[in-house]
Amino acid sequence: MSKIIEIEINAEQFRKAFLKYTKKAFEILPKMDKPRILDVGCGSGIPTLELARLSNGEIIGMDIDQAALDELSEKVRKLGLSSRVKAINCSFFELEFPDESFDIIWAEGAIAPIGFERALKEWGRVLKTKGFMVFHDDLEGKEKKLEIIPNGGYELVDHFQLPDDAWWIEYYEPLEKRIKEFRTKYNDDPMVLEIVKKYQNQIDAYKKKPNAFRSIFYIMQKIK
């Protein structure tokens, strides 16, 4: 029942609004023929599938949430992309791939657990020289991160900030409207109300510190 309610709430629908920024970042990269892409922290694969649509390459979605990976695998199967898109359970901290395996490493919202500098260093091992690293990250610490990039053996190709209210307008506001409907519809169902509470807590966290949700894309090239 809880899975059915999650599907009905369909928070992914609102997260897809951010794919226009994924597309913008991808289009900054030079044209590549069949690039091999690693999507770190792919979750259920919203950016992963967009990368498959934008490129003609092979995409590996990597996460430690097996339920989300199973969901991604099912989407891949239904879309007929099994020859190009794989979902792998692997830790952010120990990428189990050979050196210089990928043309592009992509990470949206996956930097916080490992940190910007460490991600460049450790994930860079599996990135080809002249390959590209694309991070969608918190805006906080931008100036420090811009210093870290060249010191870590990368060149900043470009960067762009999302509108300050993007997370509210694109995600949390429509999500709040949706869960208000569910609170009314299922006001006597404790299980549904518990799910609604989970989402409301996320929304309240945004309202408490909206500036903490400002974000930015960095597009970098490994030069050594």
C-alpha positions as CSV (number, residue, x, y, z in Angstrom):
1,M,0.0,0.0,0.0
2,S,2.8,2.5,0.9
3,K,4.4,1.9,-2.5
4,I,1.1,2.6,-4.2
5,I,0.8,5.9,-2.3
6,E,4.4,6.9,-3.2
7,I,3.6,6.2,-6.8
8,E,0.4,8.2,-6.6
9,I,2.2,11.2,-4.9
10,N,4.8,10.9,-7.7
11,A,7.4,13.2,-6.4
12,E,9.6,12.2,-9.3
13,Q,7.2,14.1,-11.6
14,F,8.4,17.4,-9.9
15,R,12.1,16.4,-9.8
16,K,11.9,16.0,-13.6
17,A,11.5,19.8,-13.9
18,F,15.3,20.0,-13.2
19,L,16.1,18.0,-16.3
20,K,16.3,21.2,-18.3
21,Y,19.4,22.0,-16.2
22,T,20.8,18.6,-16.9
23,K,20.3,19.2,-20.6
24,K,21.9,22.6,-20.4
25,A,25.0,21.2,-18.7
26,F,25.3,18.3,-21.1
27,E,25.1,20.7,-24.1
28,I,28.1,22.6,-22.8
29,L,30.2,19.5,-23.3
30,P,31.8,18.9,-26.7
31,K,30.1,16.4,-29.0
32,M,31.3,12.9,-28.3
33,D,30.6,9.7,-30.2
34,K,29.2,7.0,-27.8
35,P,30.7,8.4,-24.6
36,R,30.9,6.1,-21.6
37,I,29.2,7.9,-18.7
38,L,29.1,7.1,-14.9
39,D,26.2,8.7,-13.1
40,V,27.2,8.7,-9.4
41,G,24.3,8.7,-6.9
42,C,21.8,8.0,-9.7
43,G,18.9,7.1,-7.4
44,S,16.0,5.9,-9.5
45,G,17.6,7.3,-12.5
46,I,15.9,10.6,-13.5
47,P,19.2,12.2,-14.8
48,T,20.5,8.8,-15.9
49,L,17.7,8.3,-18.4
50,E,18.0,11.9,-19.6
51,L,21.7,11.3,-20.2
52,A,20.8,8.2,-22.2
53,R,18.4,10.4,-24.3
54,L,20.9,13.1,-24.8
55,S,23.8,10.8,-25.8
56,N,24.2,7.7,-27.8
57,G,26.6,6.3,-25.3
58,E,26.7,3.8,-22.5
59,I,25.5,5.0,-19.1
60,I,26.2,3.3,-15.8
61,G,24.0,4.4,-12.9
62,M,25.6,3.9,-9.6
63,D,24.1,4.0,-6.1
64,I,23.9,2.1,-2.8
65,D,20.1,2.2,-2.6
66,Q,19.1,-1.2,-4.1
67,A,15.4,-0.4,-4.2
68,A,16.1,2.7,-6.3
69,L,18.4,0.8,-8.5
70,D,15.7,-1.9,-9.0
71,E,13.3,0.9,-10.0
72,L,15.8,2.2,-12.5
73,S,16.4,-1.2,-14.0
74,E,12.7,-1.7,-14.5
75,K,12.5,1.7,-16.3
76,V,15.4,0.7,-18.5
77,R,13.8,-2.6,-19.4
78,K,10.5,-0.9,-20.3
79,L,12.3,1.7,-22.4
80,G,14.3,-0.9,-24.2
81,L,17.6,0.6,-23.1
82,S,19.1,-2.5,-21.5
83,S,22.0,-2.5,-24.0
84,R,23.1,1.0,-23.1
85,V,22.0,1.6,-19.5
86,K,23.1,-0.4,-16.4
87,A,22.3,0.0,-12.7
88,I,25.1,-1.0,-10.3
89,N,25.2,-1.1,-6.5
90,C,28.5,0.5,-5.6
91,S,29.8,2.8,-2.9
92,F,30.7,6.5,-3.6
93,F,33.9,5.9,-1.6
94,E,35.2,2.9,-3.5
95,L,34.5,3.0,-7.2
96,E,35.0,-0.5,-8.5
97,F,36.1,0.3,-12.0
98,P,39.5,0.3,-13.7
99,D,41.5,3.5,-14.1
100,E,40.3,5.8,-16.9
101,S,37.1,3.9,-17.6
102,F,34.8,6.8,-18.4
103,D,34.6,9.8,-20.7
104,I,32.2,11.6,-18.4
105,I,31.4,11.4,-14.6
106,W,28.1,12.9,-13.7
107,A,26.8,13.6,-10.2
108,E,23.7,15.5,-9.3
109,G,23.2,16.0,-5.5
110,A,25.7,13.3,-4.7
111,I,28.8,15.3,-3.6
112,A,27.9,16.0,0.0
113,P,28.8,12.5,1.5
114,I,32.3,12.5,0.0
115,G,33.1,16.2,-0.4
116,F,34.0,18.2,-3.5
117,E,37.8,17.9,-3.3
118,R,37.8,14.2,-2.5
119,A,35.3,13.5,-5.2
120,L,37.6,15.2,-7.8
121,K,40.5,13.2,-6.6
122,E,39.1,9.8,-6.0
123,W,36.4,9.7,-8.8
124,G,39.0,11.2,-11.1
125,R,40.9,7.9,-11.1
126,V,38.3,6.3,-13.3
127,L,38.0,9.3,-15.6
128,K,40.0,9.5,-18.8
129,T,42.5,12.3,-19.2
130,K,40.7,15.0,-21.1
131,G,37.4,13.5,-19.8
132,F,34.7,15.6,-18.1
133,M,33.4,15.8,-14.6
134,V,29.9,17.4,-14.2
135,F,28.6,18.2,-10.7
136,H,25.3,19.6,-9.6
137,D,26.2,20.8,-6.1
138,D,25.2,23.1,-3.3
139,L,26.1,26.8,-4.0
140,E,27.7,27.1,-0.5
141,G,31.5,27.2,-0.8
142,K,31.6,28.2,-4.4
143,E,34.7,30.4,-4.3
144,K,36.7,27.7,-2.4
145,K,35.5,25.0,-4.9
146,L,36.6,27.2,-7.9
147,E,40.1,27.2,-6.3
148,I,40.1,23.5,-5.8
149,I,39.3,22.7,-9.4
150,P,42.6,23.8,-11.0
151,N,44.6,22.6,-7.9
152,G,43.1,19.1,-8.4
153,G,44.2,18.8,-12.0
154,Y,41.0,20.0,-13.7
155,E,40.1,23.0,-15.9
156,L,36.8,24.7,-15.3
157,V,34.9,24.6,-18.6
158,D,31.8,26.5,-17.4
159,H,29.5,26.8,-14.4
160,F,26.0,28.1,-14.0
161,Q,23.8,28.7,-11.0
162,L,20.2,27.7,-10.8
163,P,17.6,30.4,-9.9
164,D,17.6,31.0,-6.2
165,D,14.0,29.9,-5.9
166,A,14.3,27.0,-8.3
167,W,13.9,24.3,-5.7
168,W,10.8,26.0,-4.3
169,I,9.1,26.8,-7.6
170,E,10.0,23.6,-9.4
171,Y,9.8,21.1,-6.6
172,Y,8.7,21.9,-3.1
173,E,5.8,24.2,-3.9
174,P,4.0,21.7,-6.3
175,L,4.9,18.9,-3.9
176,E,3.3,20.7,-1.0
177,K,0.1,21.2,-3.0
178,R,0.1,17.5,-3.8
179,I,0.5,16.3,-0.3
180,K,-2.2,18.7,1.0
181,E,-4.6,16.9,-1.3
182,F,-3.5,13.6,0.2
183,R,-3.8,14.9,3.7
184,T,-7.5,15.7,3.0
185,K,-8.2,12.5,1.0
186,Y,-6.6,10.1,3.5
187,N,-7.1,12.0,6.7
188,D,-8.1,8.9,8.6
189,D,-5.3,6.7,7.3
190,P,-2.3,6.7,9.7
191,M,0.0,5.0,7.1
192,V,-0.7,7.6,4.4
193,L,-0.4,10.4,6.8
194,E,3.1,9.1,7.9
195,I,4.2,9.2,4.3
196,V,2.8,12.7,3.9
197,K,4.6,13.8,7.1
198,K,7.9,12.6,5.5
199,Y,7.5,14.9,2.6
200,Q,6.2,17.7,4.8
201,N,9.4,17.5,6.9
202,Q,11.4,18.0,3.7
203,I,9.3,21.0,2.7
204,D,9.6,22.5,6.2
205,A,13.4,22.1,6.0
206,Y,13.4,24.1,2.8
207,K,11.2,26.8,4.3
208,K,13.5,27.1,7.4
209,K,16.7,27.6,5.3
210,P,15.9,28.3,1.7
211,N,19.4,29.6,1.0
212,A,20.8,26.2,1.8
213,F,19.0,24.8,-1.2
214,R,20.6,27.1,-3.8
215,S,22.6,25.0,-6.3
216,I,25.1,25.2,-9.1
217,F,26.5,23.1,-12.0
218,Y,30.2,22.8,-12.5
219,I,31.5,21.5,-15.8
220,M,35.2,20.5,-15.6
221,Q,37.8,18.8,-17.7
222,K,40.5,16.5,-16.4
223,I,43.8,17.8,-17.7
224,K,46.2,15.6,-15.8
